Amino acid sequence: MSDKPNLIVDLTFNFSLKIIAFTEKLEEKRKFNMANQLFKSGTSVGANVREAQGAESKNDFKHKCKVAYKEAEETEYWLKLCKHADNYPF
């Protein structure tokens, strides 16, 4: 991986940091199941984007980006649940 800035890698890394902070708040409120689901999907977005940077082909790159997209969709779902469920911080 090069030292040049990569906007999508940087954005998804920072998103993962925010997910970590939010899931820690969920754990403080003893919302362990939600925290676990959200942590896994939310940090997976950046991990898959980062993995795509070393793809072996264009098709491999596309596949890894599609996986990151699916994880982002799942993360959005968990965050929406947190927003609308009673007794969840958002």
mmCIF file as gemmi writes it, N, C-alpha and C atoms, coordinates in Angstrom:
data_model
loop_
_atom_site.group_PDB
_atom_site.id
_atom_site.type_symbol
_atom_site.label_atom_id
_atom_site.label_alt_id
_atom_site.label_comp_id
_atom_site.label_asym_id
_atom_site.label_entity_id
_atom_site.label_seq_id
_atom_site.pdbx_PDB_ins_code
_atom_site.Cartn_x
_atom_site.Cartn_y
_atom_site.Cartn_z
_atom_site.occupancy
_atom_site.B_iso_or_equiv
_atom_site.pdbx_formal_charge
_atom_site.auth_seq_id
_atom_site.auth_asym_id
_atom_site.pdbx_PDB_model_num
ATOM 1 N N . MET Axp A 1 ? 0.845 -1.174 0 1 0 ? 1 A 1
ATOM 2 C CA . MET Axp A 1 ? 0 0 0 1 0 ? 1 A 1
ATOM 3 C C . MET Axp A 1 ? 0.89 1.235 0 1 0 ? 1 A 1
ATOM 4 N N . SER Axp A 2 ? 0.534 2.213 -0.795 1 0 ? 2 A 1
ATOM 5 C CA . SER Axp A 2 ? 1.384 3.396 -0.916 1 0 ? 2 A 1
ATOM 6 C C . SER Axp A 2 ? 1.121 4.372 0.227 1 0 ? 2 A 1
ATOM 7 N N . ASP Axp A 3 ? 2.007 5.337 0.337 1 0 ? 3 A 1
ATOM 8 C CA . ASP Axp A 3 ? 1.866 6.369 1.366 1 0 ? 3 A 1
ATOM 9 C C . ASP Axp A 3 ? 0.988 7.528 0.906 1 0 ? 3 A 1
ATOM 10 N N . LYS Axp A 4 ? 0.53 7.477 -0.354 1 0 ? 4 A 1
ATOM 11 C CA . LYS Axp A 4 ? -0.332 8.538 -0.862 1 0 ? 4 A 1
ATOM 12 C C . LYS Axp A 4 ? -1.674 8.501 -0.137 1 0 ? 4 A 1
ATOM 13 N N . PRO Axp A 5 ? -2.275 9.678 0.087 1 0 ? 5 A 1
ATOM 14 C CA . PRO Axp A 5 ? -3.602 9.697 0.715 1 0 ? 5 A 1
ATOM 15 C C . PRO Axp A 5 ? -4.624 8.941 -0.141 1 0 ? 5 A 1
ATOM 16 N N . ASN Axp A 6 ? -5.511 8.249 0.532 1 0 ? 6 A 1
ATOM 17 C CA . ASN Axp A 6 ? -6.569 7.511 -0.133 1 0 ? 6 A 1
ATOM 18 C C . ASN Axp A 6 ? -7.857 7.836 0.612 1 0 ? 6 A 1
ATOM 19 N N . LEU Axp A 7 ? -8.673 8.663 0.013 1 0 ? 7 A 1
ATOM 20 C CA . LEU Axp A 7 ? -9.857 9.207 0.679 1 0 ? 7 A 1
ATOM 21 C C . LEU Axp A 7 ? -10.776 8.121 1.23 1 0 ? 7 A 1
ATOM 22 N N . ILE Axp A 8 ? -11.099 7.114 0.433 1 0 ? 8 A 1
ATOM 23 C CA . ILE Axp A 8 ? -12.042 6.095 0.895 1 0 ? 8 A 1
ATOM 24 C C . ILE Axp A 8 ? -11.453 5.27 2.036 1 0 ? 8 A 1
ATOM 25 N N . VAL Axp A 9 ? -10.177 4.965 1.966 1 0 ? 9 A 1
ATOM 26 C CA . VAL Axp A 9 ? -9.523 4.23 3.054 1 0 ? 9 A 1
ATOM 27 C C . VAL Axp A 9 ? -9.529 5.075 4.324 1 0 ? 9 A 1
ATOM 28 N N . ASP Axp A 10 ? -9.202 6.354 4.186 1 0 ? 10 A 1
ATOM 29 C CA . ASP Axp A 10 ? -9.178 7.247 5.355 1 0 ? 10 A 1
ATOM 30 C C . ASP Axp A 10 ? -10.568 7.436 5.957 1 0 ? 10 A 1
ATOM 31 N N . LEU Axp A 11 ? -11.559 7.627 5.112 1 0 ? 11 A 1
ATOM 32 C CA . LEU Axp A 11 ? -12.93 7.826 5.61 1 0 ? 11 A 1
ATOM 33 C C . LEU Axp A 11 ? -13.461 6.591 6.324 1 0 ? 11 A 1
ATOM 34 N N . THR Axp A 12 ? -13.225 5.429 5.748 1 0 ? 12 A 1
ATOM 35 C CA . THR Axp A 12 ? -13.739 4.218 6.378 1 0 ? 12 A 1
ATOM 36 C C . THR Axp A 12 ? -12.967 3.868 7.648 1 0 ? 12 A 1
ATOM 37 N N . PHE Axp A 13 ? -11.684 4.238 7.706 1 0 ? 13 A 1
ATOM 38 C CA . PHE Axp A 13 ? -10.918 4.041 8.937 1 0 ? 13 A 1
ATOM 39 C C . PHE Axp A 13 ? -11.487 4.927 10.048 1 0 ? 13 A 1
ATOM 40 N N . ASN Axp A 14 ? -11.734 6.189 9.723 1 0 ? 14 A 1
ATOM 41 C CA . ASN Axp A 14 ? -12.306 7.105 10.718 1 0 ? 14 A 1
ATOM 42 C C . ASN Axp A 14 ? -13.718 6.688 11.12 1 0 ? 14 A 1
ATOM 43 N N . PHE Axp A 15 ? -14.475 6.154 10.181 1 0 ? 15 A 1
ATOM 44 C CA . PHE Axp A 15 ? -15.796 5.624 10.497 1 0 ? 15 A 1
ATOM 45 C C . PHE Axp A 15 ? -15.681 4.484 11.5 1 0 ? 15 A 1
ATOM 46 N N . SER Axp A 16 ? -14.717 3.606 11.298 1 0 ? 16 A 1
ATOM 47 C CA . SER Axp A 16 ? -14.493 2.496 12.233 1 0 ? 16 A 1
ATOM 48 C C . SER Axp A 16 ? -14.179 3.005 13.634 1 0 ? 16 A 1
ATOM 49 N N . LEU Axp A 17 ? -13.392 4.061 13.717 1 0 ? 17 A 1
ATOM 50 C CA . LEU Axp A 17 ? -13.083 4.636 15.03 1 0 ? 17 A 1
ATOM 51 C C . LEU Axp A 17 ? -14.353 5.151 15.711 1 0 ? 17 A 1
ATOM 52 N N . LYS Axp A 18 ? -15.239 5.756 14.935 1 0 ? 18 A 1
ATOM 53 C CA . LYS Axp A 18 ? -16.508 6.244 15.497 1 0 ? 18 A 1
ATOM 54 C C . LYS Axp A 18 ? -17.402 5.077 15.92 1 0 ? 18 A 1
ATOM 55 N N . ILE Axp A 19 ? -17.386 4.013 15.158 1 0 ? 19 A 1
ATOM 56 C CA . ILE Axp A 19 ? -18.15 2.816 15.517 1 0 ? 19 A 1
ATOM 57 C C . ILE Axp A 19 ? -17.635 2.247 16.83 1 0 ? 19 A 1
ATOM 58 N N . ILE Axp A 20 ? -16.33 2.196 16.984 1 0 ? 20 A 1
ATOM 59 C CA . ILE Axp A 20 ? -15.742 1.694 18.232 1 0 ? 20 A 1
ATOM 60 C C . ILE Axp A 20 ? -16.22 2.536 19.412 1 0 ? 20 A 1
ATOM 61 N N . ALA Axp A 21 ? -16.166 3.843 19.278 1 0 ? 21 A 1
ATOM 62 C CA . ALA Axp A 21 ? -16.59 4.731 20.366 1 0 ? 21 A 1
ATOM 63 C C . ALA Axp A 21 ? -18.072 4.533 20.68 1 0 ? 21 A 1
ATOM 64 N N . PHE Axp A 22 ? -18.897 4.421 19.64 1 0 ? 22 A 1
ATOM 65 C CA . PHE Axp A 22 ? -20.331 4.262 19.871 1 0 ? 22 A 1
ATOM 66 C C . PHE Axp A 22 ? -20.641 2.917 20.51 1 0 ? 22 A 1
ATOM 67 N N . THR Axp A 23 ? -19.985 1.86 20.068 1 0 ? 23 A 1
ATOM 68 C CA . THR Axp A 23 ? -20.265 0.551 20.655 1 0 ? 23 A 1
ATOM 69 C C . THR Axp A 23 ? -19.791 0.486 22.109 1 0 ? 23 A 1
ATOM 70 N N . GLU Axp A 24 ? -18.775 1.252 22.446 1 0 ? 24 A 1
ATOM 71 C CA . GLU Axp A 24 ? -18.376 1.327 23.855 1 0 ? 24 A 1
ATOM 72 C C . GLU Axp A 24 ? -19.481 1.968 24.692 1 0 ? 24 A 1
ATOM 73 N N . LYS Axp A 25 ? -20.158 2.974 24.133 1 0 ? 25 A 1
ATOM 74 C CA . LYS Axp A 25 ? -21.296 3.584 24.831 1 0 ? 25 A 1
ATOM 75 C C . LYS Axp A 25 ? -22.436 2.58 24.984 1 0 ? 25 A 1
ATOM 76 N N . LEU Axp A 26 ? -22.659 1.786 23.949 1 0 ? 26 A 1
ATOM 77 C CA . LEU Axp A 26 ? -23.695 0.756 24.044 1 0 ? 26 A 1
ATOM 78 C C . LEU Axp A 26 ? -23.352 -0.251 25.141 1 0 ? 26 A 1
ATOM 79 N N . GLU Axp A 27 ? -22.099 -0.641 25.211 1 0 ? 27 A 1
ATOM 80 C CA . GLU Axp A 27 ? -21.688 -1.592 26.241 1 0 ? 27 A 1
ATOM 81 C C . GLU Axp A 27 ? -21.832 -1.007 27.646 1 0 ? 27 A 1
ATOM 82 N N . GLU Axp A 28 ? -21.564 0.293 27.802 1 0 ? 28 A 1
ATOM 83 C CA . GLU Axp A 28 ? -21.77 0.945 29.098 1 0 ? 28 A 1
ATOM 84 C C . GLU Axp A 28 ? -23.227 0.845 29.535 1 0 ? 28 A 1
ATOM 85 N N . LYS Axp A 29 ? -24.127 0.837 28.554 1 0 ? 29 A 1
ATOM 86 C CA . LYS Axp A 29 ? -25.558 0.715 28.843 1 0 ? 29 A 1
ATOM 87 C C . LYS Axp A 29 ? -26.014 -0.743 28.814 1 0 ? 29 A 1
ATOM 88 N N . ARG Axp A 30 ? -25.052 -1.643 28.775 1 0 ? 30 A 1
ATOM 89 C CA . ARG Axp A 30 ? -25.285 -3.084 28.813 1 0 ? 30 A 1
ATOM 90 C C . ARG Axp A 30 ? -26.081 -3.578 27.596 1 0 ? 30 A 1
ATOM 91 N N . LYS Axp A 31 ? -25.871 -2.939 26.464 1 0 ? 31 A 1
ATOM 92 C CA . LYS Axp A 31 ? -26.504 -3.336 25.2 1 0 ? 31 A 1
ATOM 93 C C . LYS Axp A 31 ? -25.486 -4.156 24.401 1 0 ? 31 A 1
ATOM 94 N N . PHE Axp A 32 ? -25.081 -5.272 24.987 1 0 ? 32 A 1
ATOM 95 C CA . PHE Axp A 32 ? -23.974 -6.053 24.448 1 0 ? 32 A 1
ATOM 96 C C . PHE Axp A 32 ? -24.274 -6.679 23.091 1 0 ? 32 A 1
ATOM 97 N N . ASN Axp A 33 ? -25.466 -7.212 22.904 1 0 ? 33 A 1
ATOM 98 C CA . ASN Axp A 33 ? -25.794 -7.857 21.624 1 0 ? 33 A 1
ATOM 99 C C . ASN Axp A 33 ? -25.744 -6.854 20.472 1 0 ? 33 A 1
ATOM 100 N N . MET Axp A 34 ? -26.352 -5.7 20.674 1 0 ? 34 A 1
ATOM 101 C CA . MET Axp A 34 ? -26.344 -4.677 19.638 1 0 ? 34 A 1
ATOM 102 C C . MET Axp A 34 ? -24.926 -4.168 19.406 1 0 ? 34 A 1
ATOM 103 N N . ALA Axp A 35 ? -24.184 -3.96 20.475 1 0 ? 35 A 1
ATOM 104 C CA . ALA Axp A 35 ? -22.809 -3.477 20.354 1 0 ? 35 A 1
ATOM 105 C C . ALA Axp A 35 ? -21.969 -4.45 19.537 1 0 ? 35 A 1
ATOM 106 N N . ASN Axp A 36 ? -22.146 -5.728 19.779 1 0 ? 36 A 1
ATOM 107 C CA . ASN Axp A 36 ? -21.365 -6.745 19.071 1 0 ? 36 A 1
ATOM 108 C C . ASN Axp A 36 ? -21.687 -6.757 17.575 1 0 ? 36 A 1
ATOM 109 N N . GLN Axp A 37 ? -22.973 -6.737 17.25 1 0 ? 37 A 1
ATOM 110 C CA . GLN Axp A 37 ? -23.382 -6.744 15.842 1 0 ? 37 A 1
ATOM 111 C C . GLN Axp A 37 ? -22.866 -5.5 15.122 1 0 ? 37 A 1
ATOM 112 N N . LEU Axp A 38 ? -23.052 -4.361 15.765 1 0 ? 38 A 1
ATOM 113 C CA . LEU Axp A 38 ? -22.652 -3.094 15.167 1 0 ? 38 A 1
ATOM 114 C C . LEU Axp A 38 ? -21.137 -2.995 15.03 1 0 ? 38 A 1
ATOM 115 N N . PHE Axp A 39 ? -20.416 -3.472 16.029 1 0 ? 39 A 1
ATOM 116 C CA . PHE Axp A 39 ? -18.952 -3.441 15.974 1 0 ? 39 A 1
ATOM 117 C C . PHE Axp A 39 ? -18.443 -4.265 14.795 1 0 ? 39 A 1
ATOM 118 N N . LYS Axp A 40 ? -18.992 -5.468 14.637 1 0 ? 40 A 1
ATOM 119 C CA . LYS Axp A 40 ? -18.514 -6.352 13.568 1 0 ? 40 A 1
ATOM 120 C C . LYS Axp A 40 ? -18.789 -5.773 12.181 1 0 ? 40 A 1
ATOM 121 N N . SER Axp A 41 ? -20.014 -5.352 11.952 1 0 ? 41 A 1
ATOM 122 C CA . SER Axp A 41 ? -20.337 -4.851 10.615 1 0 ? 41 A 1
ATOM 123 C C . SER Axp A 41 ? -19.695 -3.486 10.362 1 0 ? 41 A 1
ATOM 124 N N . GLY Axp A 42 ? -19.687 -2.631 11.368 1 0 ? 42 A 1
ATOM 125 C CA . GLY Axp A 42 ? -19.158 -1.274 11.187 1 0 ? 42 A 1
ATOM 126 C C . GLY Axp A 42 ? -17.668 -1.224 10.935 1 0 ? 42 A 1
ATOM 127 N N . THR Axp A 43 ? -16.914 -2.049 11.626 1 0 ? 43 A 1
ATOM 128 C CA . THR Axp A 43 ? -15.466 -2.051 11.401 1 0 ? 43 A 1
ATOM 129 C C . THR Axp A 43 ? -15.098 -2.865 10.164 1 0 ? 43 A 1
ATOM 130 N N . SER Axp A 44 ? -15.984 -3.75 9.741 1 0 ? 44 A 1
ATOM 131 C CA . SER Axp A 44 ? -15.734 -4.553 8.549 1 0 ? 44 A 1
ATOM 132 C C . SER Axp A 44 ? -15.757 -3.721 7.273 1 0 ? 44 A 1
ATOM 133 N N . VAL Axp A 45 ? -16.484 -2.622 7.286 1 0 ? 45 A 1
ATOM 134 C CA . VAL Axp A 45 ? -16.538 -1.754 6.103 1 0 ? 45 A 1
ATOM 135 C C . VAL Axp A 45 ? -15.119 -1.327 5.729 1 0 ? 45 A 1
ATOM 136 N N . GLY Axp A 46 ? -14.421 -0.738 6.68 1 0 ? 46 A 1
ATOM 137 C CA . GLY Axp A 46 ? -13.067 -0.263 6.418 1 0 ? 46 A 1
ATOM 138 C C . GLY Axp A 46 ? -12.09 -1.385 6.146 1 0 ? 46 A 1
ATOM 139 N N . ALA Axp A 47 ? -12.27 -2.497 6.838 1 0 ? 47 A 1
ATOM 140 C CA . ALA Axp A 47 ? -11.364 -3.632 6.62 1 0 ? 47 A 1
ATOM 141 C C . ALA Axp A 47 ? -11.49 -4.142 5.184 1 0 ? 47 A 1
ATOM 142 N N . ASN Axp A 48 ? -12.705 -4.206 4.67 1 0 ? 48 A 1
ATOM 143 C CA . ASN Axp A 48 ? -12.899 -4.677 3.301 1 0 ? 48 A 1
ATOM 144 C C . ASN Axp A 48 ? -12.414 -3.666 2.267 1 0 ? 48 A 1
ATOM 145 N N . VAL Axp A 49 ? -12.604 -2.384 2.55 1 0 ? 49 A 1
ATOM 146 C CA . VAL Axp A 49 ? -12.081 -1.357 1.649 1 0 ? 49 A 1
ATOM 147 C C . VAL Axp A 49 ? -10.558 -1.43 1.615 1 0 ? 49 A 1
ATOM 148 N N . ARG Axp A 50 ? -9.964 -1.589 2.779 1 0 ? 50 A 1
ATOM 149 C CA . ARG Axp A 50 ? -8.501 -1.7 2.851 1 0 ? 50 A 1
ATOM 150 C C . ARG Axp A 50 ? -8.019 -2.949 2.112 1 0 ? 50 A 1
ATOM 151 N N . GLU Axp A 51 ? -8.716 -4.05 2.288 1 0 ? 51 A 1
ATOM 152 C CA . GLU Axp A 51 ? -8.349 -5.282 1.604 1 0 ? 51 A 1
ATOM 153 C C . GLU Axp A 51 ? -8.46 -5.117 0.086 1 0 ? 51 A 1
ATOM 154 N N . ALA Axp A 52 ? -9.442 -4.364 -0.362 1 0 ? 52 A 1
ATOM 155 C CA . ALA Axp A 52 ? -9.629 -4.145 -1.801 1 0 ? 52 A 1
ATOM 156 C C . ALA Axp A 52 ? -8.436 -3.442 -2.434 1 0 ? 52 A 1
ATOM 157 N N . GLN Axp A 53 ? -7.714 -2.678 -1.645 1 0 ? 53 A 1
ATOM 158 C CA . GLN Axp A 53 ? -6.56 -1.955 -2.18 1 0 ? 53 A 1
ATOM 159 C C . GLN Axp A 53 ? -5.479 -2.908 -2.696 1 0 ? 53 A 1
ATOM 160 N N . GLY Axp A 54 ? -5.458 -4.119 -2.183 1 0 ? 54 A 1
ATOM 161 C CA . GLY Axp A 54 ? -4.486 -5.11 -2.627 1 0 ? 54 A 1
ATOM 162 C C . GLY Axp A 54 ? -5.095 -6.179 -3.513 1 0 ? 54 A 1
ATOM 163 N N . ALA Axp A 55 ? -6.193 -5.858 -4.147 1 0 ? 55 A 1
ATOM 164 C CA . ALA Axp A 55 ? -6.895 -6.832 -4.98 1 0 ? 55 A 1
ATOM 165 C C . ALA Axp A 55 ? -5.991 -7.355 -6.093 1 0 ? 55 A 1
ATOM 166 N N . GLU Axp A 56 ? -6.232 -8.591 -6.468 1 0 ? 56 A 1
ATOM 167 C CA . GLU Axp A 56 ? -5.429 -9.243 -7.494 1 0 ? 56 A 1
ATOM 168 C C . GLU Axp A 56 ? -5.92 -8.95 -8.906 1 0 ? 56 A 1
ATOM 169 N N . SER Axp A 57 ? -7.135 -8.443 -9.023 1 0 ? 57 A 1
ATOM 170 C CA . SER Axp A 57 ? -7.696 -8.121 -10.338 1 0 ? 57 A 1
ATOM 171 C C . SER Axp A 57 ? -8.801 -7.089 -10.159 1 0 ? 57 A 1
ATOM 172 N N . LYS Axp A 58 ? -9.289 -6.57 -11.277 1 0 ? 58 A 1
ATOM 173 C CA . LYS Axp A 58 ? -10.412 -5.626 -11.212 1 0 ? 58 A 1
ATOM 174 C C . LYS Axp A 58 ? -11.649 -6.306 -10.631 1 0 ? 58 A 1
ATOM 175 N N . ASN Axp A 59 ? -11.873 -7.556 -11.017 1 0 ? 59 A 1
ATOM 176 C CA . ASN Axp A 59 ? -13.033 -8.285 -10.492 1 0 ? 59 A 1
ATOM 177 C C . ASN Axp A 59 ? -12.897 -8.514 -8.991 1 0 ? 59 A 1
ATOM 178 N N . ASP Axp A 60 ? -11.706 -8.82 -8.536 1 0 ? 60 A 1
ATOM 179 C CA . ASP Axp A 60 ? -11.454 -9.007 -7.108 1 0 ? 60 A 1
ATOM 180 C C . ASP Axp A 60 ? -11.701 -7.696 -6.36 1 0 ? 60 A 1
ATOM 181 N N . PHE Axp A 61 ? -11.227 -6.584 -6.937 1 0 ? 61 A 1
ATOM 182 C CA . PHE Axp A 61 ? -11.444 -5.268 -6.345 1 0 ? 61 A 1
ATOM 183 C C . PHE Axp A 61 ? -12.939 -4.968 -6.23 1 0 ? 61 A 1
ATOM 184 N N . LYS Axp A 62 ? -13.672 -5.203 -7.304 1 0 ? 62 A 1
ATOM 185 C CA . LYS Axp A 62 ? -15.121 -4.964 -7.304 1 0 ? 62 A 1
ATOM 186 C C . LYS Axp A 62 ? -15.812 -5.817 -6.251 1 0 ? 62 A 1
ATOM 187 N N . HIS Axp A 63 ? -15.413 -7.073 -6.174 1 0 ? 63 A 1
ATOM 188 C CA . HIS Axp A 63 ? -16.027 -7.978 -5.191 1 0 ? 63 A 1
ATOM 189 C C . HIS Axp A 63 ? -15.8 -7.473 -3.763 1 0 ? 63 A 1
ATOM 190 N N . LYS Axp A 64 ? -14.587 -7.092 -3.444 1 0 ? 64 A 1
ATOM 191 C CA . LYS Axp A 64 ? -14.282 -6.623 -2.094 1 0 ? 64 A 1
ATOM 192 C C . LYS Axp A 64 ? -15.03 -5.321 -1.783 1 0 ? 64 A 1
ATOM 193 N N . CYS Axp A 65 ? -15.164 -4.467 -2.785 1 0 ? 65 A 1
ATOM 194 C CA . CYS Axp A 65 ? -15.935 -3.23 -2.59 1 0 ? 65 A 1
ATOM 195 C C . CYS Axp A 65 ? -17.418 -3.53 -2.384 1 0 ? 65 A 1
ATOM 196 N N . LYS Axp A 66 ? -17.928 -4.534 -3.074 1 0 ? 66 A 1
ATOM 197 C CA . LYS Axp A 66 ? -19.327 -4.931 -2.885 1 0 ? 66 A 1
ATOM 198 C C . LYS Axp A 66 ? -19.544 -5.497 -1.488 1 0 ? 66 A 1
ATOM 199 N N . VAL Axp A 67 ? -18.579 -6.243 -0.985 1 0 ? 67 A 1
ATOM 200 C CA . VAL Axp A 67 ? -18.675 -6.758 0.383 1 0 ? 67 A 1
ATOM 201 C C . VAL Axp A 67 ? -18.683 -5.59 1.368 1 0 ? 67 A 1
ATOM 202 N N . ALA Axp A 68 ? -17.826 -4.598 1.146 1 0 ? 68 A 1
ATOM 203 C CA . ALA Axp A 68 ? -17.798 -3.417 2.014 1 0 ? 68 A 1
ATOM 204 C C . ALA Axp A 68 ? -19.145 -2.693 1.973 1 0 ? 68 A 1
ATOM 205 N N . TYR Axp A 69 ? -19.741 -2.597 0.787 1 0 ? 69 A 1
ATOM 206 C CA . TYR Axp A 69 ? -21.045 -1.965 0.641 1 0 ? 69 A 1
ATOM 207 C C . TYR Axp A 69 ? -22.11 -2.717 1.441 1 0 ? 69 A 1
ATOM 208 N N . LYS Axp A 70 ? -22.09 -4.046 1.348 1 0 ? 70 A 1
ATOM 209 C CA . LYS Axp A 70 ? -23.068 -4.85 2.087 1 0 ? 70 A 1
ATOM 210 C C . LYS Axp A 70 ? -22.897 -4.662 3.594 1 0 ? 70 A 1
ATOM 211 N N . GLU Axp A 71 ? -21.665 -4.581 4.049 1 0 ? 71 A 1
ATOM 212 C CA . GLU Axp A 71 ? -21.415 -4.344 5.47 1 0 ? 71 A 1
ATOM 213 C C . GLU Axp A 71 ? -21.902 -2.957 5.88 1 0 ? 71 A 1
ATOM 214 N N . ALA Axp A 72 ? -21.742 -1.981 4.996 1 0 ? 72 A 1
ATOM 215 C CA . ALA Axp A 72 ? -22.235 -0.625 5.274 1 0 ? 72 A 1
ATOM 216 C C . ALA Axp A 72 ? -23.755 -0.619 5.38 1 0 ? 72 A 1
ATOM 217 N N . GLU Axp A 73 ? -24.415 -1.364 4.507 1 0 ? 73 A 1
ATOM 218 C CA . GLU Axp A 73 ? -25.876 -1.466 4.571 1 0 ? 73 A 1
ATOM 219 C C . GLU Axp A 73 ? -26.321 -2.102 5.889 1 0 ? 73 A 1
ATOM 220 N N . GLU Axp A 74 ? -25.627 -3.16 6.301 1 0 ? 74 A 1
ATOM 221 C CA . GLU Axp A 74 ? -25.96 -3.803 7.569 1 0 ? 74 A 1
ATOM 222 C C . GLU Axp A 74 ? -25.723 -2.843 8.737 1 0 ? 74 A 1
ATOM 223 N N . THR Axp A 75 ? -24.639 -2.117 8.688 1 0 ? 75 A 1
ATOM 224 C CA . THR Axp A 75 ? -24.323 -1.158 9.745 1 0 ? 75 A 1
ATOM 225 C C . THR Axp A 75 ? -25.397 -0.083 9.834 1 0 ? 75 A 1
ATOM 226 N N . GLU Axp A 76 ? -25.848 0.39 8.684 1 0 ? 76 A 1
ATOM 227 C CA . GLU Axp A 76 ? -26.919 1.384 8.666 1 0 ? 76 A 1
ATOM 228 C C . GLU Axp A 76 ? -28.18 0.833 9.343 1 0 ? 76 A 1
ATOM 229 N N . TYR Axp A 77 ? -28.463 -0.433 9.102 1 0 ? 77 A 1
ATOM 230 C CA . TYR Axp A 77 ? -29.624 -1.071 9.728 1 0 ? 77 A 1
ATOM 231 C C . TYR Axp A 77 ? -29.497 -1.064 11.256 1 0 ? 77 A 1
ATOM 232 N N . TRP Axp A 78 ? -28.337 -1.482 11.781 1 0 ? 78 A 1
ATOM 233 C CA . TRP Axp A 78 ? -28.142 -1.518 13.232 1 0 ? 78 A 1
ATOM 234 C C . TRP Axp A 78 ? -28.232 -0.113 13.825 1 0 ? 78 A 1
ATOM 235 N N . LEU Axp A 79 ? -27.657 0.864 13.143 1 0 ? 79 A 1
ATOM 236 C CA . LEU Axp A 79 ? -27.726 2.245 13.638 1 0 ? 79 A 1
ATOM 237 C C . LEU Axp A 79 ? -29.161 2.764 13.632 1 0 ? 79 A 1
ATOM 238 N N . LYS Axp A 80 ? -29.91 2.384 12.625 1 0 ? 80 A 1
ATOM 239 C CA . LYS Axp A 80 ? -31.324 2.792 12.557 1 0 ? 80 A 1
ATOM 240 C C . LYS Axp A 80 ? -32.107 2.162 13.704 1 0 ? 80 A 1
ATOM 241 N N . LEU Axp A 81 ? -31.819 0.907 14.014 1 0 ? 81 A 1
ATOM 242 C CA . LEU Axp A 81 ? -32.461 0.28 15.174 1 0 ? 81 A 1
ATOM 243 C C . LEU Axp A 81 ? -32.13 1.037 16.457 1 0 ? 81 A 1
ATOM 244 N N . CYS Axp A 82 ? -30.872 1.402 16.615 1 0 ? 82 A 1
ATOM 245 C CA . CYS Axp A 82 ? -30.472 2.158 17.809 1 0 ? 82 A 1
ATOM 246 C C . CYS Axp A 82 ? -31.213 3.49 17.892 1 0 ? 82 A 1
ATOM 247 N N . LYS Axp A 83 ? -31.409 4.1 16.747 1 0 ? 83 A 1
ATOM 248 C CA . LYS Axp A 83 ? -32.091 5.396 16.707 1 0 ? 83 A 1
ATOM 249 C C . LYS Axp A 83 ? -33.553 5.282 17.115 1 0 ? 83 A 1
ATOM 250 N N . HIS Axp A 84 ? -34.198 4.198 16.708 1 0 ? 84 A 1
ATOM 251 C CA . HIS Axp A 84 ? -35.64 4.089 16.912 1 0 ? 84 A 1
ATOM 252 C C . HIS Axp A 84 ? -36.06 3.227 18.089 1 0 ? 84 A 1
ATOM 253 N N . ALA Axp A 85 ? -35.153 2.443 18.639 1 0 ? 85 A 1
ATOM 254 C CA . ALA Axp A 85 ? -35.496 1.59 19.773 1 0 ? 85 A 1
ATOM 255 C C . ALA Axp A 85 ? -35.461 2.404 21.075 1 0 ? 85 A 1
ATOM 256 N N . ASP Axp A 86 ? -36.352 2.048 21.984 1 0 ? 86 A 1
ATOM 257 C CA . ASP Axp A 86 ? -36.358 2.71 23.287 1 0 ? 86 A 1
ATOM 258 C C . ASP Axp A 86 ? -35.104 2.347 24.054 1 0 ? 86 A 1
ATOM 259 N N . ASN Axp A 87 ? -34.611 3.282 24.855 1 0 ? 87 A 1
ATOM 260 C CA . ASN Axp A 87 ? -33.477 3.076 25.744 1 0 ? 87 A 1
ATOM 261 C C . ASN Axp A 87 ? -32.15 2.847 25.06 1 0 ? 87 A 1
ATOM 262 N N . TYR Axp A 88 ? -32.001 3.322 23.825 1 0 ? 88 A 1
ATOM 263 C CA . TYR Axp A 88 ? -30.719 3.232 23.138 1 0 ? 88 A 1
ATOM 264 C C . TYR Axp A 88 ? -30.19 4.636 22.901 1 0 ? 88 A 1
ATOM 265 N N . PRO Axp A 89 ? -28.897 4.826 23.134 1 0 ? 89 A 1
ATOM 266 C CA . PRO Axp A 89 ? -28.321 6.157 22.889 1 0 ? 89 A 1
ATOM 267 C C . PRO Axp A 89 ? -28.121 6.388 21.405 1 0 ? 89 A 1
ATOM 268 N N . PHE Axp A 90 ? -28.435 7.554 20.952 1 0 ? 90 A 1
ATOM 269 C CA . PHE Axp A 90 ? -28.122 7.894 19.57 1 0 ? 90 A 1
ATOM 270 C C . PHE Axp A 90 ? -27.877 9.364 19.444 1 0 ? 90 A 1
